[in-house]
Amino acid sequence: RSKHEEIELVSLEEFYKEAPPEISRPSITLTEPHQQTLARLDWELEQRKRLAEKYKECLTSKEKILKEIEVKKEYLSSLQPRLNSIMQ
């Protein structure tokens, strides 16, 4: 039993619809099951790399937003004493 059998791949229809021709190579993969499996694994790898990159971008964006929130919280917390001094 091979390790690749544990990976849940997209269906063949999705693969041929979404994968670029340089990966799917329908002229070869439609007739050779081994080449088809290799091409599907290549496509899965490309998708996972793309998703990993997007995940990193989202984490960076999240960290940036959290820092902005902290800055705004600090400003708001310092605003109350100033308002109190103005009121007095």
QUIDA-V682863 format. One record per residue. N is the residue number from 1. SS is DSSP state (hx for helix, st for strand, lp for the rest). OMEGA is omega in radians with two decimals (* if undefined). NEAR is the number of other C-alpha atoms within 10 Angstrom. Layout:
n:N ss:SS omega:OMEGA near:NEAR
n:N ss:SS omega:OMEGA near:NEAR
This chain:
n:1 ss:lp omega:-3.07 near:5
n:2 ss:lp omega:3.13 near:5
n:3 ss:hx omega:-3.08 near:6
n:4 ss:hx omega:-3.14 near:11
n:5 ss:hx omega:3.11 near:9
n:6 ss:hx omega:-3.12 near:8
n:7 ss:lp omega:3.12 near:9
n:8 ss:lp omega:-3.10 near:9
n:9 ss:lp omega:3.06 near:15
n:10 ss:lp omega:-3.13 near:14
n:11 ss:lp omega:3.14 near:10
n:12 ss:hx omega:-3.13 near:13
n:13 ss:hx omega:3.11 near:8
n:14 ss:hx omega:-3.13 near:10
n:15 ss:hx omega:-3.11 near:18
n:16 ss:hx omega:3.14 near:18
n:17 ss:hx omega:-2.99 near:11
n:18 ss:hx omega:-3.09 near:12
n:19 ss:lp omega:3.10 near:18
n:20 ss:lp omega:-3.09 near:12
n:21 ss:hx omega:3.14 near:11
n:22 ss:hx omega:3.05 near:8
n:23 ss:hx omega:-3.06 near:18
n:24 ss:hx omega:-3.14 near:23
n:25 ss:lp omega:-3.05 near:15
n:26 ss:hx omega:-3.12 near:16
n:27 ss:hx omega:-3.13 near:9
n:28 ss:hx omega:-2.96 near:12
n:29 ss:hx omega:3.13 near:18
n:30 ss:lp omega:-3.10 near:14
n:31 ss:lp omega:-3.11 near:10
n:32 ss:lp omega:-3.10 near:11
n:33 ss:hx omega:3.14 near:11
n:34 ss:hx omega:3.11 near:11
n:35 ss:hx omega:3.11 near:16
n:36 ss:hx omega:3.12 near:20
n:37 ss:hx omega:3.11 near:17
n:38 ss:hx omega:3.14 near:15
n:39 ss:hx omega:3.11 near:21
n:40 ss:hx omega:3.09 near:22
n:41 ss:hx omega:3.07 near:18
n:42 ss:hx omega:3.14 near:15
n:43 ss:hx omega:3.11 near:20
n:44 ss:hx omega:3.12 near:18
n:45 ss:hx omega:3.11 near:12
n:46 ss:hx omega:3.13 near:14
n:47 ss:hx omega:-3.13 near:13
n:48 ss:hx omega:3.08 near:12
n:49 ss:hx omega:3.14 near:12
n:50 ss:hx omega:3.13 near:11
n:51 ss:hx omega:3.10 near:12
n:52 ss:hx omega:3.10 near:12
n:53 ss:hx omega:3.11 near:12
n:54 ss:hx omega:3.11 near:12
n:55 ss:hx omega:3.12 near:12
n:56 ss:hx omega:3.12 near:11
n:57 ss:hx omega:3.13 near:12
n:58 ss:hx omega:3.10 near:12
n:59 ss:hx omega:3.11 near:12
n:60 ss:hx omega:3.11 near:12
n:61 ss:hx omega:3.13 near:12
n:62 ss:hx omega:3.13 near:12
n:63 ss:hx omega:3.13 near:12
n:64 ss:hx omega:3.14 near:12
n:65 ss:hx omega:3.11 near:12
n:66 ss:hx omega:3.10 near:12
n:67 ss:hx omega:3.10 near:12
n:68 ss:hx omega:3.12 near:12
n:69 ss:hx omega:3.13 near:12
n:70 ss:hx omega:3.12 near:12
n:71 ss:hx omega:3.13 near:12
n:72 ss:hx omega:3.09 near:12
n:73 ss:hx omega:3.12 near:12
n:74 ss:hx omega:3.13 near:11
n:75 ss:hx omega:-3.13 near:11
n:76 ss:hx omega:3.13 near:11
n:77 ss:hx omega:3.09 near:11
n:78 ss:hx omega:-3.13 near:11
n:79 ss:hx omega:-3.12 near:11
n:80 ss:hx omega:3.11 near:11
n:81 ss:hx omega:3.11 near:11
n:82 ss:hx omega:3.12 near:11
n:83 ss:hx omega:3.11 near:10
n:84 ss:hx omega:-3.14 near:9
n:85 ss:hx omega:3.09 near:8
n:86 ss:hx omega:-3.12 near:8
n:87 ss:hx omega:3.13 near:7
n:88 ss:lp omega:* near:6
